[in-house]
């Protein structure tokens, strides 16, 4: 049974993994973030999140690799290193186990589809799309430079 206090510590450790998944992580270090022994941490983490801490790190790395393979112009080797794998062979093997196809096949399939669809609301929030008011502030309209007399 995991207490509320311990749950907060486990969340802090999971957040640490989410922020640092591309770096070398060891069970001792992540358990230290949670403030418990590595054995207790591993048991409680699996109880709460349904997977071991190591599997969670691997899944986060593969999820990030999927993002990079879909959207970035990087080689599979570059993606492998960016997400924290030390070996291209282990990366390819884990990727295939979790995704169901090799990283190269995944990247090619997404390249044929073209760029992923980006919702307009995201573009608006990111400032790529401007409202009519902002657009008129950015670019001069047809009456730019004219003096208006009253």
LUMDO-592801 format. One record per atom (N, C-alpha, C): residue number from 0; residue in three letters; chain; x, y, z. Coordinates in pm, 1 decimal. Each point is the difference from the previous one (the first is absolute). Example, Ala and Ser with C-alpha at 12.3 -4.5 7.8 and 13.67 -1.06 7.14 Angstrom:
REM LUMDO-592801
{0; "ALA"; "A"; {1319.0; -569.0; 780.0}};
{0; "ALA"; "A"; {-89.0; 119.0; 0.0}};
{0; "ALA"; "A"; {90.0; 120.0; 0.0}};
{1; "SER"; "A"; {-35.0; 105.0; -72.0}};
{1; "SER"; "A"; {82.0; 119.0; 6.0}};
{1; "SER"; "A"; {-77.0; 109.0; 73.0}};
This chain:
REM LUMDO-592801
{0; "UNK"; "A"; {84.4; -118.7; 0.0}};
{0; "UNK"; "A"; {-84.4; 118.7; 0.0}};
{0; "UNK"; "A"; {88.7; 124.7; 0.0}};
{1; "UNK"; "A"; {-25.4; 88.5; -92.4}};
{1; "UNK"; "A"; {78.6; 122.2; -11.9}};
{1; "UNK"; "A"; {-76.3; 113.8; 66.5}};
{2; "UNK"; "A"; {66.9; 69.5; 90.3}};
{2; "UNK"; "A"; {-63.6; 111.0; 70.5}};
{2; "UNK"; "A"; {-1.0; 124.4; -87.9}};
{3; "UNK"; "A"; {-80.9; 96.8; 39.2}};
{3; "UNK"; "A"; {-9.2; 125.9; -74.6}};
{3; "UNK"; "A"; {134.5; 71.3; -3.2}};
{4; "UNK"; "A"; {70.7; -1.1; 112.4}};
{4; "UNK"; "A"; {131.7; 63.8; 5.1}};
{4; "UNK"; "A"; {98.8; -65.6; -94.2}};
{5; "UNK"; "A"; {-1.0; -132.6; -2.0}};
{5; "UNK"; "A"; {90.3; -71.9; -89.0}};
{5; "UNK"; "A"; {-38.6; 22.1; -146.0}};
{6; "UNK"; "A"; {-128.2; 11.1; -26.4}};
{6; "UNK"; "A"; {-46.2; 24.7; -136.6}};
{6; "UNK"; "A"; {57.9; 131.1; -54.0}};
{7; "UNK"; "A"; {4.1; 102.2; 84.0}};
{7; "UNK"; "A"; {58.8; 128.1; -41.8}};
{7; "UNK"; "A"; {147.9; -17.0; -33.8}};
{8; "UNK"; "A"; {71.3; -79.6; 78.1}};
{8; "UNK"; "A"; {142.1; -25.3; -27.1}};
{8; "UNK"; "A"; {18.3; -80.3; -129.1}};
{9; "UNK"; "A"; {-89.4; -95.4; -23.5}};
{9; "UNK"; "A"; {6.6; -77.8; -124.1}};
{9; "UNK"; "A"; {-27.5; 88.7; -121.1}};
{10; "UNK"; "A"; {-93.3; 91.1; 14.7}};
{10; "UNK"; "A"; {-28.4; 94.1; -110.6}};
{10; "UNK"; "A"; {121.0; 87.6; -28.1}};
{11; "UNK"; "A"; {66.0; 44.4; 107.0}};
{11; "UNK"; "A"; {119.6; 82.9; -17.6}};
{11; "UNK"; "A"; {107.4; -79.8; -74.5}};
{12; "UNK"; "A"; {16.2; -126.3; 35.0}};
{12; "UNK"; "A"; {98.4; -84.5; -68.6}};
{12; "UNK"; "A"; {-40.1; -22.6; -145.8}};
{13; "UNK"; "A"; {-129.1; -23.2; -25.6}};
{13; "UNK"; "A"; {-46.5; -18.4; -138.0}};
{13; "UNK"; "A"; {22.1; 128.1; -80.8}};
{14; "UNK"; "A"; {-26.8; 115.2; 60.4}};
{14; "UNK"; "A"; {24.8; 127.3; -68.2}};
{14; "UNK"; "A"; {148.8; 17.1; -30.4}};
{15; "UNK"; "A"; {83.8; -43.5; 92.8}};
{15; "UNK"; "A"; {145.0; 4.7; -21.4}};
{15; "UNK"; "A"; {37.3; -85.6; -121.7}};
{16; "UNK"; "A"; {-57.7; -117.9; -8.1}};
{16; "UNK"; "A"; {24.5; -87.2; -116.0}};
{16; "UNK"; "A"; {-47.0; 69.1; -127.7}};
{17; "UNK"; "A"; {-118.0; 60.9; 3.4}};
{17; "UNK"; "A"; {-53.9; 66.8; -118.7}};
{17; "UNK"; "A"; {90.2; 113.6; -47.2}};
{18; "UNK"; "A"; {62.1; 70.5; 93.5}};
{18; "UNK"; "A"; {88.0; 111.5; -36.3}};
{18; "UNK"; "A"; {138.4; -45.9; -44.2}};
{19; "UNK"; "A"; {45.2; -113.0; 51.8}};
{19; "UNK"; "A"; {138.9; -42.3; -22.2}};
{19; "UNK"; "A"; {12.1; -135.8; -69.1}};
{20; "UNK"; "A"; {-104.3; -43.8; -70.0}};
{20; "UNK"; "A"; {1.2; -134.3; -58.5}};
{20; "UNK"; "A"; {113.1; -21.6; -99.4}};
{21; "UNK"; "A"; {48.8; 106.1; -63.6}};
{21; "UNK"; "A"; {105.3; -14.6; -100.4}};
{21; "UNK"; "A"; {138.7; -10.6; 63.3}};
{22; "UNK"; "A"; {7.4; 23.7; 129.4}};
{22; "UNK"; "A"; {126.9; -9.6; 71.9}};
{22; "UNK"; "A"; {13.2; -139.6; 60.3}};
{23; "UNK"; "A"; {122.0; -39.1; 34.6}};
{23; "UNK"; "A"; {14.2; -129.0; 68.6}};
{23; "UNK"; "A"; {-72.4; 5.3; 135.4}};
{24; "UNK"; "A"; {-90.7; -91.8; 22.1}};
{24; "UNK"; "A"; {-74.8; -7.2; 125.7}};
{24; "UNK"; "A"; {24.4; -136.0; 63.2}};
{25; "UNK"; "A"; {17.2; -0.6; 131.3}};
{25; "UNK"; "A"; {9.9; -127.8; 69.3}};
{25; "UNK"; "A"; {-105.1; -4.8; 109.9}};
{26; "UNK"; "A"; {-34.3; -119.5; 39.0}};
{26; "UNK"; "A"; {-106.1; -20.6; 98.0}};
{26; "UNK"; "A"; {33.2; 66.9; 132.7}};
{27; "UNK"; "A"; {126.1; -6.3; 42.2}};
{27; "UNK"; "A"; {40.1; 64.3; 125.7}};
{27; "UNK"; "A"; {-26.9; 150.0; -3.3}};
{28; "UNK"; "A"; {37.6; 64.6; -109.4}};
{28; "UNK"; "A"; {-17.2; 144.7; -11.1}};
{28; "UNK"; "A"; {-145.7; 42.2; -1.3}};
{29; "UNK"; "A"; {-82.0; -71.5; -74.2}};
{29; "UNK"; "A"; {-142.4; 35.0; -7.1}};
{29; "UNK"; "A"; {-68.0; -30.1; 133.5}};
{30; "UNK"; "A"; {39.2; -109.1; 65.2}};
{30; "UNK"; "A"; {-55.8; -32.4; 131.9}};
{30; "UNK"; "A"; {37.8; 107.2; 101.5}};
{31; "UNK"; "A"; {120.8; 55.1; -13.8}};
{31; "UNK"; "A"; {42.6; 109.5; 88.5}};
{31; "UNK"; "A"; {-91.1; 121.1; -15.8}};
{32; "UNK"; "A"; {-42.1; 28.7; -122.6}};
{32; "UNK"; "A"; {-93.3; 111.1; -23.7}};
{32; "UNK"; "A"; {-130.3; -24.6; 75.5}};
{33; "UNK"; "A"; {-42.3; -125.8; 5.5}};
{33; "UNK"; "A"; {-123.2; -35.7; 72.1}};
{33; "UNK"; "A"; {23.1; -10.7; 150.3}};
{34; "UNK"; "A"; {126.2; -7.6; 40.7}};
{34; "UNK"; "A"; {30.5; -6.9; 142.1}};
{34; "UNK"; "A"; {-21.0; -137.3; 62.0}};
{35; "UNK"; "A"; {10.7; -105.4; -80.5}};
{35; "UNK"; "A"; {-18.2; -136.6; 50.9}};
{35; "UNK"; "A"; {109.5; -90.1; -57.8}};
{36; "UNK"; "A"; {9.1; -122.4; 51.4}};
{36; "UNK"; "A"; {98.3; -94.7; -52.9}};
{36; "UNK"; "A"; {-39.4; -40.4; -141.9}};
{37; "UNK"; "A"; {98.8; -46.5; -75.4}};
{37; "UNK"; "A"; {-29.1; -36.7; -139.0}};
{37; "UNK"; "A"; {-97.1; -117.1; -8.3}};
{38; "UNK"; "A"; {5.0; -90.1; 96.5}};
{38; "UNK"; "A"; {-90.4; -115.6; -2.2}};
{38; "UNK"; "A"; {-143.9; 42.1; 29.4}};
{39; "UNK"; "A"; {-15.1; 84.8; 101.4}};
{39; "UNK"; "A"; {-133.8; 48.9; 34.8}};
{39; "UNK"; "A"; {-55.4; 85.4; -114.7}};
{40; "UNK"; "A"; {86.6; 82.7; -56.5}};
{40; "UNK"; "A"; {-40.3; 84.5; -112.5}};
{40; "UNK"; "A"; {-49.2; -84.7; -117.5}};
{41; "UNK"; "A"; {76.6; -101.8; -36.5}};
{41; "UNK"; "A"; {-37.1; -84.4; -114.5}};
{41; "UNK"; "A"; {-134.4; -68.3; 23.4}};
{42; "UNK"; "A"; {-21.5; -51.7; 121.7}};
{42; "UNK"; "A"; {-127.7; -66.7; 30.9}};
{42; "UNK"; "A"; {-116.4; 98.4; -6.0}};
{43; "UNK"; "A"; {16.2; 115.1; 64.9}};
{43; "UNK"; "A"; {-108.9; 98.7; 5.5}};
{43; "UNK"; "A"; {-27.5; 61.0; -136.9}};
{44; "UNK"; "A"; {105.3; 28.7; -76.0}};
{44; "UNK"; "A"; {-16.6; 57.2; -133.4}};
{44; "UNK"; "A"; {-81.9; -94.5; -86.9}};
{45; "UNK"; "A"; {33.2; -128.3; 4.6}};
{45; "UNK"; "A"; {-73.8; -96.7; -81.0}};
{45; "UNK"; "A"; {-144.2; -12.3; 47.7}};
{46; "UNK"; "A"; {-20.8; 6.8; 129.6}};
{46; "UNK"; "A"; {-136.2; -8.4; 53.6}};
{46; "UNK"; "A"; {-85.2; 117.2; -48.5}};
{47; "UNK"; "A"; {55.8; 119.2; 0.4}};
{47; "UNK"; "A"; {-74.9; 120.6; -37.4}};
{47; "UNK"; "A"; {-11.8; 15.2; -151.7}};
{48; "UNK"; "A"; {109.1; -16.7; -72.6}};
{48; "UNK"; "A"; {2.4; 30.0; -143.6}};
{48; "UNK"; "A"; {-12.0; -123.1; -89.8}};
{49; "UNK"; "A"; {-2.0; -118.5; 59.0}};
{49; "UNK"; "A"; {-22.1; -120.6; -78.4}};
{49; "UNK"; "A"; {117.3; -46.4; -83.5}};
{50; "UNK"; "A"; {116.6; 56.5; 23.5}};
{50; "UNK"; "A"; {120.5; -41.7; -71.1}};
{50; "UNK"; "A"; {121.9; 33.6; 85.0}};
{51; "UNK"; "A"; {108.1; -68.8; -24.2}};
{51; "UNK"; "A"; {121.2; 26.7; 76.5}};
{51; "UNK"; "A"; {56.7; 136.0; -40.5}};
{52; "UNK"; "A"; {82.3; 60.4; 86.0}};
{52; "UNK"; "A"; {62.5; 127.4; -37.5}};
{52; "UNK"; "A"; {83.6; -10.9; -127.8}};
{53; "UNK"; "A"; {69.3; -111.4; -16.4}};
{53; "UNK"; "A"; {82.7; -17.9; -120.0}};
{53; "UNK"; "A"; {-87.2; -4.2; -125.3}};
{54; "UNK"; "A"; {-109.8; -71.5; 6.3}};
{54; "UNK"; "A"; {-91.8; -6.9; -114.8}};
{54; "UNK"; "A"; {-59.4; 138.4; -28.1}};
{55; "UNK"; "A"; {-30.1; 75.5; 105.6}};
{55; "UNK"; "A"; {-54.6; 135.0; -17.6}};
{55; "UNK"; "A"; {100.7; 89.0; -73.1}};
{56; "UNK"; "A"; {126.7; -4.8; 41.9}};
{56; "UNK"; "A"; {104.6; 79.5; -66.1}};
{56; "UNK"; "A"; {9.7; -40.4; -147.2}};
{57; "UNK"; "A"; {0.2; -128.9; -25.6}};
{57; "UNK"; "A"; {9.2; -48.4; -138.1}};
{57; "UNK"; "A"; {-117.7; 49.0; -83.1}};
{58; "UNK"; "A"; {-119.8; -8.0; 55.3}};
{58; "UNK"; "A"; {-118.6; 47.6; -73.3}};
{58; "UNK"; "A"; {8.8; 149.5; -29.0}};
{59; "UNK"; "A"; {44.1; 78.3; 96.2}};
{59; "UNK"; "A"; {13.7; 144.9; -22.3}};
{59; "UNK"; "A"; {100.4; 26.6; -111.8}};
{60; "UNK"; "A"; {110.4; -71.7; 1.8}};
{60; "UNK"; "A"; {101.4; 18.2; -104.1}};
{60; "UNK"; "A"; {-55.2; -37.2; -137.8}};
{61; "UNK"; "A"; {-73.0; -108.7; -7.6}};
{61; "UNK"; "A"; {-56.5; -43.5; -128.1}};
{61; "UNK"; "A"; {-108.3; 97.6; -46.8}};
{62; "UNK"; "A"; {-82.0; 50.5; 91.9}};
{62; "UNK"; "A"; {-101.9; 99.6; -37.4}};
{62; "UNK"; "A"; {65.6; 124.1; -58.3}};
{63; "UNK"; "A"; {107.6; 46.5; 62.9}};
{63; "UNK"; "A"; {70.5; 117.8; -50.8}};
{63; "UNK"; "A"; {65.2; -31.3; -134.9}};
{64; "UNK"; "A"; {53.4; -120.1; -13.2}};
{64; "UNK"; "A"; {59.6; -40.6; -127.5}};
{64; "UNK"; "A"; {-104.8; 1.5; -110.5}};
{65; "UNK"; "A"; {-120.8; -45.6; 30.8}};
{65; "UNK"; "A"; {-107.5; 3.2; -99.9}};
{65; "UNK"; "A"; {-26.4; 143.7; -44.4}};
{66; "UNK"; "A"; {-5.9; 92.5; 95.0}};
{66; "UNK"; "A"; {-20.8; 141.5; -34.2}};
{66; "UNK"; "A"; {109.9; 49.5; -93.1}};
{67; "UNK"; "A"; {124.3; -29.0; 34.3}};
{67; "UNK"; "A"; {112.8; 47.4; -80.1}};
{67; "UNK"; "A"; {3.7; -66.2; -137.5}};
{68; "UNK"; "A"; {-29.5; -127.1; -6.3}};
{68; "UNK"; "A"; {0.6; -69.6; -129.3}};
{68; "UNK"; "A"; {-110.6; 50.7; -91.8}};
{69; "UNK"; "A"; {-112.0; 42.3; 58.0}};
{69; "UNK"; "A"; {-110.8; 52.7; -80.4}};
{69; "UNK"; "A"; {28.0; 140.8; -49.6}};
{70; "UNK"; "A"; {57.9; 83.0; 85.0}};
{70; "UNK"; "A"; {-0.1; 142.7; -29.3}};
{70; "UNK"; "A"; {136.9; 61.5; -26.6}};
{71; "UNK"; "A"; {107.5; -64.4; 39.0}};
{71; "UNK"; "A"; {132.1; 61.5; -14.8}};
{71; "UNK"; "A"; {75.3; -64.8; -115.5}};
{72; "UNK"; "A"; {88.6; 75.4; -57.9}};
{72; "UNK"; "A"; {82.7; -51.0; -109.4}};
{72; "UNK"; "A"; {129.9; -54.5; 59.6}};
{73; "UNK"; "A"; {-12.2; -109.8; 74.3}};
{73; "UNK"; "A"; {114.0; -60.3; 67.9}};
{73; "UNK"; "A"; {13.1; -145.6; -42.9}};
{74; "UNK"; "A"; {121.1; -51.2; 7.2}};
{74; "UNK"; "A"; {19.5; -141.9; -27.9}};
{74; "UNK"; "A"; {-45.9; -81.0; 121.3}};
{75; "UNK"; "A"; {-20.4; -127.2; -20.6}};
{75; "UNK"; "A"; {-39.5; -88.2; 109.9}};
{75; "UNK"; "A"; {109.3; -1.9; 106.8}};
{76; "UNK"; "A"; {125.1; 2.2; -41.2}};
{76; "UNK"; "A"; {110.6; 1.2; 96.6}};
{76; "UNK"; "A"; {-3.4; 127.2; 84.0}};
{77; "UNK"; "A"; {-24.9; 114.0; -62.5}};
{77; "UNK"; "A"; {-8.9; 125.5; 75.7}};
{77; "UNK"; "A"; {-114.7; -4.5; 99.7}};
{78; "UNK"; "A"; {-114.0; -50.5; -42.8}};
{78; "UNK"; "A"; {-115.5; -11.6; 89.7}};
{78; "UNK"; "A"; {33.7; -92.9; 115.6}};
{79; "UNK"; "A"; {63.0; -111.4; -30.3}};
{79; "UNK"; "A"; {40.0; -97.0; 102.1}};
{79; "UNK"; "A"; {81.5; 67.8; 109.7}};
{80; "UNK"; "A"; {97.9; 77.1; -38.0}};
{80; "UNK"; "A"; {86.4; 66.6; 97.8}};
{80; "UNK"; "A"; {-73.5; 112.1; 73.8}};
{81; "UNK"; "A"; {-85.3; 73.3; -71.2}};
{81; "UNK"; "A"; {-72.8; 110.9; 62.5}};
{81; "UNK"; "A"; {-96.3; -45.0; 109.1}};
{82; "UNK"; "A"; {-55.1; -118.5; -14.2}};
{82; "UNK"; "A"; {-98.3; -45.7; 98.8}};
{82; "UNK"; "A"; {61.7; -83.2; 111.3}};
{83; "UNK"; "A"; {132.1; -17.8; -2.2}};
{83; "UNK"; "A"; {65.6; -61.7; 114.2}};
{83; "UNK"; "A"; {43.6; -144.0; -14.7}};
{84; "UNK"; "A"; {-9.7; -56.9; -119.7}};
{84; "UNK"; "A"; {50.5; -135.9; -19.6}};
{84; "UNK"; "A"; {148.1; 7.2; -34.9}};
{85; "UNK"; "A"; {77.8; -91.2; 53.2}};
{85; "UNK"; "A"; {143.4; -3.1; -27.5}};
{85; "UNK"; "A"; {32.2; -88.0; -120.3}};
{86; "UNK"; "A"; {-93.3; -85.3; -38.5}};
{86; "UNK"; "A"; {24.3; -95.9; -107.6}};
{86; "UNK"; "A"; {-113.6; 4.9; -101.7}};
{87; "UNK"; "A"; {36.5; 11.4; -126.2}};
{87; "UNK"; "A"; {-100.2; 0.0; -106.5}};
{87; "UNK"; "A"; {-72.8; -134.2; -5.5}};
{88; "UNK"; "A"; {71.7; -107.3; 27.0}};
{88; "UNK"; "A"; {-61.6; -132.8; -1.2}};
{88; "UNK"; "A"; {-107.0; -14.9; 106.9}};
{89; "UNK"; "A"; {30.5; 44.6; 122.7}};
{89; "UNK"; "A"; {-100.0; -11.7; 107.3}};
{89; "UNK"; "A"; {-116.9; 95.1; -25.1}};
{90; "UNK"; "A"; {28.7; 117.5; -55.3}};
{90; "UNK"; "A"; {-107.2; 94.1; -33.5}};
{90; "UNK"; "A"; {-93.9; -61.5; -103.6}};
{91; "UNK"; "A"; {57.4; -52.8; -107.3}};
{91; "UNK"; "A"; {-82.2; -58.0; -107.1}};
{91; "UNK"; "A"; {-81.7; -118.0; 50.7}};
{92; "UNK"; "A"; {61.2; -81.5; 83.5}};
{92; "UNK"; "A"; {-69.1; -116.5; 54.9}};
{92; "UNK"; "A"; {-116.6; 41.4; 90.0}};
{93; "UNK"; "A"; {23.8; 93.1; 91.3}};
{93; "UNK"; "A"; {-105.7; 46.9; 90.9}};
{93; "UNK"; "A"; {-108.7; 73.1; -78.3}};
{94; "UNK"; "A"; {39.8; 80.0; -98.5}};
{94; "UNK"; "A"; {-96.6; 72.4; -82.2}};
{94; "UNK"; "A"; {-92.4; -99.5; -69.3}};
{95; "UNK"; "A"; {57.4; -101.5; -60.4}};
{95; "UNK"; "A"; {-80.0; -100.6; -70.4}};
{95; "UNK"; "A"; {-92.0; -73.7; 96.4}};
{96; "UNK"; "A"; {49.6; -33.3; 119.3}};
{96; "UNK"; "A"; {-82.2; -69.5; 99.9}};
{96; "UNK"; "A"; {-121.6; 82.9; 40.5}};
{97; "UNK"; "A"; {19.6; 130.4; 17.4}};
{97; "UNK"; "A"; {-107.6; 85.7; 50.7}};
{97; "UNK"; "A"; {-89.8; 57.1; -109.4}};
{98; "UNK"; "A"; {56.1; 27.2; -117.8}};
{98; "UNK"; "A"; {-76.0; 66.0; -106.4}};
{98; "UNK"; "A"; {-49.1; -99.8; -105.1}};
{99; "UNK"; "A"; {72.7; -108.3; -16.7}};
{99; "UNK"; "A"; {-42.5; -100.7; -96.3}};
{99; "UNK"; "A"; {66.2; 9.8; -135.6}};
{100; "UNK"; "A"; {91.1; 94.2; -15.1}};
{100; "UNK"; "A"; {76.9; 12.5; -123.6}};
{100; "UNK"; "A"; {133.0; 65.3; 33.0}};
{101; "UNK"; "A"; {94.5; -10.4; -91.0}};
{101; "UNK"; "A"; {132.5; 57.0; 24.5}};
{101; "UNK"; "A"; {-7.1; 152.5; -5.6}};
{102; "UNK"; "A"; {96.9; 68.4; 61.7}};
{102; "UNK"; "A"; {1.1; 146.6; -7.6}};
{102; "UNK"; "A"; {7.8; 51.3; -144.0}};
{103; "UNK"; "A"; {76.3; -68.0; -84.6}};
{103; "UNK"; "A"; {12.9; 42.0; -140.4}};
{103; "UNK"; "A"; {-134.2; -12.8; -71.5}};
{104; "UNK"; "A"; {-68.4; -112.5; 19.2}};
{104; "UNK"; "A"; {-131.0; -19.9; -63.2}};
{104; "UNK"; "A"; {-100.2; 102.7; 51.2}};
{105; "UNK"; "A"; {4.1; 28.3; 129.2}};
{105; "UNK"; "A"; {-89.8; 99.1; 60.0}};
{105; "UNK"; "A"; {24.5; 137.8; -62.0}};
{106; "UNK"; "A"; {126.5; 38.5; -10.3}};
{106; "UNK"; "A"; {34.8; 130.3; -56.0}};
{106; "UNK"; "A"; {-41.9; 9.5; -146.9}};
{107; "UNK"; "A"; {22.6; -103.8; -76.2}};
{107; "UNK"; "A"; {-38.4; 0.6; -142.4}};
{107; "UNK"; "A"; {-151.2; 9.6; -16.6}};
{108; "UNK"; "A"; {-71.5; -74.3; 83.8}};
{108; "UNK"; "A"; {-147.1; 3.1; -8.6}};
{108; "UNK"; "A"; {-51.4; 141.1; 26.3}};
{109; "UNK"; "A"; {54.9; 67.0; 99.2}};
{109; "UNK"; "A"; {-44.5; 135.8; 30.5}};
{109; "UNK"; "A"; {47.1; 99.8; -104.8}};
{110; "UNK"; "A"; {115.8; -23.3; -60.2}};
{110; "UNK"; "A"; {49.0; 90.1; -105.1}};
{110; "UNK"; "A"; {-92.8; -4.8; -120.8}};
{111; "UNK"; "A"; {-53.9; -117.4; -31.9}};
{111; "UNK"; "A"; {-93.4; -11.4; -113.0}};
{111; "UNK"; "A"; {-129.9; 73.4; 27.6}};
{112; "UNK"; "A"; {-39.6; 6.1; 124.7}};
{112; "UNK"; "A"; {-125.1; 67.8; 35.9}};
{112; "UNK"; "A"; {12.7; 151.5; -6.8}};
{113; "UNK"; "A"; {119.7; 51.1; 4.8}};
{113; "UNK"; "A"; {19.8; 143.6; 4.1}};
{113; "UNK"; "A"; {4.5; 47.9; 144.2}};
{114; "UNK"; "A"; {8.2; 128.8; 15.0}};
{114; "UNK"; "A"; {9.3; 59.0; 133.8}};
{114; "UNK"; "A"; {-126.4; -29.8; 79.3}};
{115; "UNK"; "A"; {14.6; -20.8; 130.5}};
{115; "UNK"; "A"; {-118.4; -26.6; 81.3}};
{115; "UNK"; "A"; {-92.2; 121.0; 3.6}};
{116; "UNK"; "A"; {-128.9; -25.1; 9.1}};
{116; "UNK"; "A"; {-98.3; 106.8; 9.2}};
{116; "UNK"; "A"; {16.0; 72.5; 133.0}};
{117; "UNK"; "A"; {6.7; 130.9; -6.3}};
{117; "UNK"; "A"; {8.9; 80.4; 121.8}};
{117; "UNK"; "A"; {-130.1; 77.5; 12.2}};
{118; "UNK"; "A"; {-73.5; -20.9; 108.9}};
{118; "UNK"; "A"; {-127.6; 70.5; 15.8}};
{118; "UNK"; "A"; {19.0; 151.4; 0.0}};
{119; "UNK"; "A"; {-96.0; 69.7; -59.9}};
{119; "UNK"; "A"; {5.6; 145.7; -7.0}};
{119; "UNK"; "A"; {6.9; 65.8; 136.2}};
{120; "UNK"; "A"; {-67.5; -57.8; 99.7}};
{120; "UNK"; "A"; {2.1; 60.1; 133.7}};
{120; "UNK"; "A"; {141.7; -1.0; 56.6}};
{121; "UNK"; "A"; {77.4; -104.7; -31.2}};
{121; "UNK"; "A"; {137.9; -5.3; 46.9}};
{121; "UNK"; "A"; {82.6; 108.1; -69.3}};
{122; "UNK"; "A"; {-18.3; 14.9; -130.8}};
{122; "UNK"; "A"; {73.0; 102.8; -73.9}};
{122; "UNK"; "A"; {-35.0; 139.3; 50.8}};
{123; "UNK"; "A"; {-127.1; 19.3; 32.5}};
{123; "UNK"; "A"; {-43.6; 128.5; 53.6}};
{123; "UNK"; "A"; {67.6; 26.9; 134.3}};
{124; "UNK"; "A"; {-1.4; -100.7; 88.7}};
{124; "UNK"; "A"; {59.6; 17.4; 132.5}};
{124; "UNK"; "A"; {151.3; 19.9; -8.7}};
{125; "UNK"; "A"; {63.6; -61.9; -98.4}};
{125; "UNK"; "A"; {144.2; 13.0; -16.6}};
{125; "UNK"; "A"; {37.2; 131.4; -68.2}};
{126; "UNK"; "A"; {-100.2; 75.0; -46.9}};
{126; "UNK"; "A"; {26.9; 128.4; -63.3}};
{126; "UNK"; "A"; {29.5; -9.5; -148.1}};
{127; "UNK"; "A"; {-13.3; -118.9; -57.5}};
{127; "UNK"; "A"; {24.5; -15.8; -143.3}};
{127; "UNK"; "A"; {-113.8; 62.0; -79.2}};
{128; "UNK"; "A"; {-122.6; -22.8; 45.6}};
{128; "UNK"; "A"; {-116.4; 64.2; -60.0}};
{128; "UNK"; "A"; {-36.9; 119.2; 86.4}};
{129; "UNK"; "A"; {-32.8; 109.6; -63.2}};
{129; "UNK"; "A"; {-34.9; 119.9; 75.4}};
{129; "UNK"; "A"; {-147.4; 32.3; -20.2}};
{130; "UNK"; "A"; {-57.8; 65.8; 99.6}};
{130; "UNK"; "A"; {-136.9; 48.1; -15.4}};
{130; "UNK"; "A"; {2.9; 117.0; -96.5}};
{131; "UNK"; "A"; {-116.0; 43.7; -45.9}};
{131; "UNK"; "A"; {-6.3; 112.7; -93.1}};
{131; "UNK"; "A"; {63.0; 124.3; 59.8}};
{132; "UNK"; "A"; {-23.4; 24.6; 129.8}};
{132; "UNK"; "A"; {57.0; 118.1; 64.9}};
{132; "UNK"; "A"; {151.7; -6.8; 2.7}};
{133; "UNK"; "A"; {54.6; -115.2; 39.2}};
{133; "UNK"; "A"; {144.7; -13.9; 6.0}};
{133; "UNK"; "A"; {60.3; 6.8; -139.2}};
{134; "UNK"; "A"; {-67.8; -57.9; -99.0}};
{134; "UNK"; "A"; {50.7; 2.4; -136.2}};
{134; "UNK"; "A"; {7.7; 143.4; -50.5}};
{135; "UNK"; "A"; {-100.1; 81.6; 32.6}};
{135; "UNK"; "A"; {2.2; 138.3; -47.5}};
{135; "UNK"; "A"; {109.3; 79.8; 69.0}};
{136; "UNK"; "A"; {36.4; -38.6; 123.1}};
{136; "UNK"; "A"; {110.2; 67.5; 68.1}};
{136; "UNK"; "A"; {133.3; -37.8; -62.6}};
{137; "UNK"; "A"; {12.4; -122.3; -47.9}};
{137; "UNK"; "A"; {125.8; -49.2; -55.1}};
{137; "UNK"; "A"; {27.2; 53.3; -139.9}};
{138; "UNK"; "A"; {-102.9; 0.0; -83.8}};
{138; "UNK"; "A"; {23.6; 42.4; -137.5}};
{138; "UNK"; "A"; {-88.1; 119.5; -32.1}};
{139; "UNK"; "A"; {56.3; 96.8; -67.4}};
{139; "UNK"; "A"; {-79.1; 117.8; -34.4}};
{139; "UNK"; "A"; {-109.2; -35.2; -99.8}};
{140; "UNK"; "A"; {-114.7; 59.7; 19.0}};
{140; "UNK"; "A"; {-112.8; -23.4; -89.0}};
{140; "UNK"; "A"; {10.7; 84.6; -124.7}};
{141; "UNK"; "A"; {-104.8; 0.7; -81.3}};
{141; "UNK"; "A"; {4.2; 74.3; -126.0}};
{141; "UNK"; "A"; {6.6; 151.1; 20.8}};
{142; "UNK"; "A"; {-43.0; 49.1; 116.6}};
{142; "UNK"; "A"; {2.8; 143.8; 25.7}};
{142; "UNK"; "A"; {125.7; 43.0; 74.3}};
{143; "UNK"; "A"; {99.0; -83.6; 9.9}};
{143; "UNK"; "A"; {121.4; 33.4; 74.7}};
{143; "UNK"; "A"; {68.9; 118.5; -65.6}};
{144; "UNK"; "A"; {45.5; 89.9; 81.2}};
{144; "UNK"; "A"; {71.3; 116.5; -50.8}};
{144; "UNK"; "A"; {-90.2; 116.8; -34.9}};
{145; "UNK"; "A"; {-130.3; -17.2; -5.5}};
{145; "UNK"; "A"; {-92.7; 108.8; -29.9}};
{145; "UNK"; "A"; {-30.3; 78.1; 125.9}};
{146; "UNK"; "A"; {-20.3; 123.3; -15.8}};
{146; "UNK"; "A"; {-40.4; 83.8; 112.2}};
{146; "UNK"; "A"; {-150.1; 16.8; -5.6}};
{147; "UNK"; "A"; {-63.8; -23.3; 111.6}};
{147; "UNK"; "A"; {-144.9; 15.0; 7.4}};
{147; "UNK"; "A"; {-28.3; 138.0; 55.4}};
{148; "UNK"; "A"; {-82.2; 79.5; -71.5}};
{148; "UNK"; "A"; {-34.3; 135.7; 45.1}};
{148; "UNK"; "A"; {-143.4; 0.9; 47.0}};
{149; "UNK"; "A"; {-20.1; 65.9; 108.8}};
{149; "UNK"; "A"; {-135.3; 8.9; 54.3}};
{149; "UNK"; "A"; {-64.1; 130.1; -34.0}};
